[in-house]
Amino acid sequence: MGLISISICLTDIPKDRIKQAANGKKYINLVCAERREVSKYGDTHTVFVSQTKDEREFKVQPIYVGAGKEYVQQAVTAESIESMPPAQNMDDLPF
């Protein structure tokens, strides 16, 4: 499973889309979608404010507020360890 590291521009979020819950906390619904192509900055995902059904039906342009990059953790296997080059200067090890 890969992770998506995203960055959101808070100043681009429309204030009227922020809702206050009964507990006093403020929320906004966002969508993180995979891009068709990787951006020139290496972004693989885009973040925009969630649209209402009417906005989707009338094809209103989404309000983009951020972007993200997929992070795929590399698993360490016995084979990958065997293919690593030998360690140099082992004198600084604590044991």
Z-matrix of the N, CA and C atoms (Angstrom, degrees):
N
C 1 1.450
C 2 1.522 1 109.22
N 3 1.302 2 116.59 1 129.21
C 4 1.452 3 120.89 2 178.65
C 5 1.519 4 111.08 3 -93.39
N 6 1.300 5 115.47 4 154.70
C 7 1.454 6 121.96 5 175.88
C 8 1.511 7 109.03 6 -104.42
N 9 1.332 8 117.16 7 155.90
C 10 1.448 9 121.76 8 177.42
C 11 1.519 10 107.31 9 -119.59
N 12 1.311 11 116.25 10 117.20
C 13 1.457 12 121.83 11 176.65
C 14 1.519 13 107.26 12 -92.91
N 15 1.355 14 116.74 13 117.98
C 16 1.453 15 119.43 14 -176.14
C 17 1.523 16 111.81 15 -117.02
N 18 1.305 17 115.07 16 155.03
C 19 1.457 18 123.48 17 175.94
C 20 1.521 19 106.71 18 -125.24
N 21 1.344 20 116.38 19 128.97
C 22 1.458 21 121.18 20 -177.18
C 23 1.526 22 109.15 21 -118.17
N 24 1.329 23 115.90 22 132.91
C 25 1.463 24 122.02 23 175.64
C 26 1.526 25 107.66 24 -87.62
N 27 1.320 26 116.35 25 104.92
C 28 1.462 27 121.06 26 -176.41
C 29 1.521 28 112.74 27 -65.45
N 30 1.317 29 118.06 28 -29.62
C 31 1.462 30 120.04 29 -179.64
C 32 1.530 31 112.33 30 -71.63
N 33 1.344 32 118.21 31 -18.76
C 34 1.462 33 121.39 32 178.49
C 35 1.527 34 112.96 33 -85.09
N 36 1.328 35 118.09 34 -8.29
C 37 1.463 36 120.92 35 -179.03
C 38 1.529 37 108.75 36 -78.25
N 39 1.332 38 117.26 37 122.73
C 40 1.458 39 119.82 38 178.30
C 41 1.536 40 110.11 39 -65.70
N 42 1.316 41 116.55 40 129.41
C 43 1.470 42 121.43 41 -176.16
C 44 1.523 43 111.75 42 -61.71
N 45 1.350 44 118.09 43 -31.27
C 46 1.464 45 120.38 44 -178.58
C 47 1.530 46 112.87 45 -71.46
N 48 1.338 47 117.34 46 -11.46
C 49 1.468 48 121.11 47 178.05
C 50 1.525 49 112.40 48 -90.29
N 51 1.324 50 117.35 49 -10.87
C 52 1.467 51 121.24 50 179.37
C 53 1.526 52 107.94 51 -83.64
N 54 1.315 53 115.89 52 125.12
C 55 1.464 54 122.10 53 -177.57
C 56 1.521 55 109.80 54 -110.57
N 57 1.334 56 115.35 55 145.11
C 58 1.463 57 120.11 56 178.74
C 59 1.524 58 108.44 57 -106.09
N 60 1.325 59 115.76 58 124.78
C 61 1.462 60 122.36 59 -179.49
C 62 1.528 61 110.36 60 -82.74
N 63 1.322 62 115.71 61 171.15
C 64 1.462 63 121.87 62 -179.79
C 65 1.528 64 111.66 63 -60.46
N 66 1.318 65 116.90 64 -26.89
C 67 1.469 66 120.50 65 -179.72
C 68 1.532 67 112.52 66 -81.27
N 69 1.329 68 116.98 67 1.11
C 70 1.464 69 121.11 68 178.47
C 71 1.517 70 114.20 69 89.38
N 72 1.330 71 117.76 70 -9.96
C 73 1.466 72 120.89 71 179.95
C 74 1.529 73 110.18 72 -80.26
N 75 1.335 74 115.62 73 152.84
C 76 1.461 75 121.43 74 -178.13
C 77 1.530 76 109.76 75 -106.49
N 78 1.334 77 115.48 76 139.67
C 79 1.457 78 122.14 77 -175.04
C 80 1.523 79 110.77 78 -134.10
N 81 1.326 80 114.53 79 156.31
C 82 1.461 81 121.53 80 170.31
C 83 1.527 82 106.59 81 -144.34
N 84 1.327 83 115.57 82 141.25
C 85 1.462 84 120.36 83 177.99
C 86 1.522 85 108.54 84 -91.20
N 87 1.313 86 115.22 85 124.48
C 88 1.459 87 121.91 86 179.72
C 89 1.523 88 109.40 87 -120.58
N 90 1.323 89 115.41 88 159.55
C 91 1.457 90 122.24 89 176.09
C 92 1.524 91 107.91 90 -124.35
N 93 1.318 92 116.13 91 134.53
C 94 1.460 93 121.99 92 174.07
C 95 1.525 94 106.98 93 -113.20
N 96 1.325 95 116.31 94 116.40
C 97 1.461 96 120.95 95 -175.94
C 98 1.524 97 110.43 96 -122.63
N 99 1.310 98 114.82 97 147.45
C 100 1.464 99 120.34 98 177.90
C 101 1.525 100 109.51 99 -72.49
N 102 1.320 101 116.28 100 136.21
C 103 1.467 102 121.76 101 178.18
C 104 1.525 103 109.79 102 -77.37
N 105 1.311 104 116.37 103 152.29
C 106 1.468 105 120.20 104 175.73
C 107 1.519 106 110.93 105 -67.66
N 108 1.338 107 115.05 106 -37.72
C 109 1.461 108 121.44 107 179.21
C 110 1.523 109 108.84 108 -133.31
N 111 1.310 110 116.58 109 149.73
C 112 1.461 111 121.48 110 177.00
C 113 1.526 112 108.33 111 -68.56
N 114 1.344 113 116.73 112 135.62
C 115 1.466 114 120.23 113 -178.95
C 116 1.524 115 110.70 114 -72.31
N 117 1.329 116 115.85 115 171.40
C 118 1.464 117 119.70 116 179.31
C 119 1.525 118 111.39 117 -66.02
N 120 1.351 119 117.11 118 -15.39
C 121 1.469 120 121.51 119 177.64
C 122 1.528 121 111.94 120 -97.18
N 123 1.314 122 116.96 121 3.62
C 124 1.457 123 120.93 122 179.31
C 125 1.519 124 114.18 123 87.30
N 126 1.334 125 117.74 124 8.83
C 127 1.464 126 120.76 125 179.15
C 128 1.521 127 110.20 126 -71.78
N 129 1.326 128 115.70 127 133.14
C 130 1.459 129 121.87 128 179.49
C 131 1.524 130 111.94 129 -105.89
N 132 1.340 131 116.25 130 -12.48
C 133 1.459 132 121.55 131 -177.66
C 134 1.528 133 110.30 132 -135.49
N 135 1.320 134 115.41 133 158.19
C 136 1.455 135 121.60 134 176.64
C 137 1.526 136 108.42 135 -126.92
N 138 1.327 137 116.08 136 151.52
C 139 1.459 138 121.69 137 -178.66
C 140 1.522 139 108.33 138 -122.52
N 141 1.328 140 115.90 139 130.84
C 142 1.451 141 119.83 140 177.99
C 143 1.519 142 110.57 141 -142.07
N 144 1.341 143 115.49 142 161.89
C 145 1.464 144 121.79 143 179.55
C 146 1.528 145 107.81 144 -69.43
N 147 1.325 146 115.59 145 133.34
C 148 1.457 147 121.17 146 179.68
C 149 1.525 148 110.46 147 -59.02
N 150 1.325 149 116.39 148 137.44
C 151 1.455 150 121.18 149 -177.83
C 152 1.528 151 111.27 150 -97.66
N 153 1.332 152 114.90 151 154.03
C 154 1.456 153 120.03 152 173.76
C 155 1.530 154 108.52 153 -76.84
N 156 1.315 155 116.38 154 167.41
C 157 1.459 156 121.02 155 178.15
C 158 1.532 157 110.31 156 -59.40
N 159 1.346 158 116.39 157 -43.26
C 160 1.470 159 119.94 158 179.26
C 161 1.526 160 111.71 159 -61.92
N 162 1.323 161 117.10 160 -42.30
C 163 1.469 162 120.52 161 179.21
C 164 1.523 163 111.06 162 -61.75
N 165 1.317 164 116.24 163 -40.04
C 166 1.475 165 119.58 164 178.08
C 167 1.524 166 110.82 165 -66.81
N 168 1.346 167 117.24 166 -43.34
C 169 1.469 168 121.27 167 -179.07
C 170 1.524 169 112.15 168 -63.76
N 171 1.344 170 116.58 169 -38.62
C 172 1.463 171 120.60 170 179.82
C 173 1.524 172 112.49 171 -88.47
N 174 1.318 173 115.59 172 7.47
C 175 1.468 174 122.62 173 176.63
C 176 1.527 175 112.50 174 53.60
N 177 1.347 176 115.90 175 45.84
C 178 1.456 177 121.68 176 176.14
C 179 1.526 178 108.21 177 -69.66
N 180 1.325 179 116.71 178 137.07
C 181 1.472 180 121.62 179 179.99
C 182 1.535 181 109.59 180 -60.70
N 183 1.335 182 118.46 181 128.44
C 184 1.473 183 120.47 182 178.18
C 185 1.528 184 111.63 183 -63.41
N 186 1.320 185 115.38 184 155.56
C 187 1.460 186 121.94 185 175.93
C 188 1.521 187 107.07 186 -95.48
N 189 1.326 188 116.70 187 103.40
C 190 1.460 189 122.00 188 -177.81
C 191 1.528 190 109.72 189 -80.08
N 192 1.316 191 116.14 190 130.81
C 193 1.470 192 120.68 191 -177.24
C 194 1.528 193 113.16 192 -126.38
N 195 1.325 194 117.98 193 -0.88
C 196 1.454 195 118.01 194 -179.38
C 197 1.509 196 113.35 195 -177.68
N 198 1.315 197 113.82 196 -176.51
C 199 1.458 198 121.53 197 -179.27
C 200 1.521 199 108.55 198 -150.59
N 201 1.315 200 115.56 199 166.70
C 202 1.457 201 119.18 200 -179.37
C 203 1.509 202 112.62 201 -152.21
N 204 1.309 203 113.69 202 164.96
C 205 1.461 204 121.38 203 178.08
C 206 1.514 205 108.70 204 -124.69
N 207 1.317 206 114.75 205 137.41
C 208 1.456 207 119.06 206 177.85
C 209 1.517 208 109.38 207 -77.32
N 210 1.299 209 114.47 208 135.42
C 211 1.461 210 121.45 209 178.62
C 212 1.511 211 107.11 210 -116.34
N 213 1.317 212 116.23 211 114.31
C 214 1.454 213 121.11 212 179.44
C 215 1.515 214 107.54 213 -106.79
N 216 1.314 215 115.00 214 116.26
C 217 1.462 216 120.15 215 -178.42
C 218 1.523 217 109.50 216 -73.71
N 219 1.310 218 115.15 217 129.96
C 220 1.452 219 121.10 218 179.46
C 221 1.526 220 109.84 219 -82.99
N 222 1.295 221 116.55 220 126.07
C 223 1.458 222 120.67 221 178.43
C 224 1.528 223 109.08 222 -79.66
N 225 1.321 224 116.19 223 137.05
C 226 1.464 225 120.98 224 176.73
C 227 1.519 226 107.25 225 -90.75
N 228 1.325 227 115.12 226 122.41
C 229 1.464 228 120.57 227 179.78
C 230 1.524 229 108.79 228 -120.21
N 231 1.304 230 115.30 229 166.75
C 232 1.463 231 120.16 230 177.80
C 233 1.530 232 110.21 231 -59.63
N 234 1.327 233 116.31 232 -37.46
C 235 1.464 234 120.40 233 -179.83
C 236 1.531 235 111.21 234 -67.04
N 237 1.353 236 116.56 235 -39.92
C 238 1.461 237 118.13 236 -179.22
C 239 1.528 238 110.91 237 -69.64
N 240 1.329 239 117.96 238 -32.44
C 241 1.470 240 121.00 239 177.00
C 242 1.516 241 110.01 240 -67.93
N 243 1.313 242 117.18 241 -41.06
C 244 1.473 243 121.28 242 179.83
C 245 1.523 244 111.85 243 -63.54
N 246 1.341 245 116.92 244 -30.23
C 247 1.464 246 119.49 245 -177.71
C 248 1.531 247 112.48 246 -84.82
N 249 1.332 248 118.31 247 -5.60
C 250 1.468 249 121.64 248 178.95
C 251 1.522 250 110.54 249 -73.30
N 252 1.344 251 116.88 250 148.55
C 253 1.461 252 118.75 251 177.44
C 254 1.536 253 110.21 252 -71.29
N 255 1.311 254 117.34 253 156.11
C 256 1.468 255 120.30 254 178.64
C 257 1.531 256 111.25 255 -62.46
N 258 1.320 257 116.29 256 145.53
C 259 1.463 258 121.46 257 179.51
C 260 1.524 259 109.50 258 -70.69
N 261 1.320 260 114.75 259 144.94
C 262 1.467 261 121.17 260 178.67
C 263 1.532 262 109.04 261 -105.45
N 264 1.308 263 118.25 262 153.05
C 265 1.454 264 124.56 263 174.46
C 266 1.528 265 112.17 264 49.52
N 267 1.288 266 117.03 265 76.98
C 268 1.461 267 123.73 266 -178.01
C 269 1.527 268 112.03 267 -84.57
N 270 1.346 269 118.83 268 2.44
C 271 1.459 270 122.27 269 -176.25
C 272 1.519 271 114.57 270 -69.69
N 273 1.327 272 118.82 271 -18.20
C 274 1.452 273 120.31 272 -176.65
C 275 1.542 274 113.23 273 -91.67
N 276 1.331 275 118.16 274 5.57
C 277 1.455 276 121.04 275 177.89
C 278 1.521 277 111.16 276 -73.64
N 279 1.332 278 118.96 277 142.93
C 280 1.464 279 121.93 278 -175.84
C 281 1.531 280 113.53 279 -78.00
N 282 1.302 281 119.40 280 2.63
C 283 1.472 282 120.75 281 -178.59
C 284 1.502 283 111.40 282 -129.13
